[in-house]
């Protein structure tokens, strides 16, 4: 059986949900396996989860985000180490948390849910300063999470400014 010169890369890049269940979470329940735009696919999966928690009190919602962000540092770090790739594009737990941060204290309405999706994706893809600096300079699970957390904060501020003027 012959193997291609890059077959060793496939071994390191492909998640193994049965052997490493943490990768199932890191890959957004499989949404990060999307061959095109895995971050966008992961954010799409974050939407129905948001719908389940949108009516929680602001305190409960905030606590949920903090817990998911802290767990995300461990989840993303563990998956990254197991795959031997820092910030594998399929790791999308950070997109979940970034999207939920985006909608913090935003009224529950489809207009804001969609606007939050678009604004978060723009900040996550463009990575304006200081998101870009954190993305390049900070490693490990914290590094994977922090740029999306900050993109979520910037998107949340953007939505709140829009709310103020509407």
Secondary structure, 3 states (H helix, E strand, C coil): CCCCCCHHHHHHHCCCCCCCCHHHHHCHHHHHHCCCCHHHHHHHHHHHHHHHHCCCCHHHHHHHHHHHHHHHHHHHHHHHHHHCCCCCCCCCHHHHHHHHHHCCCCCCCHHHHHHHHHHHHHHHHHCCCCHHHHHHHCCHHHHHHHHHHHHHHHHHHHHHHHHHCC
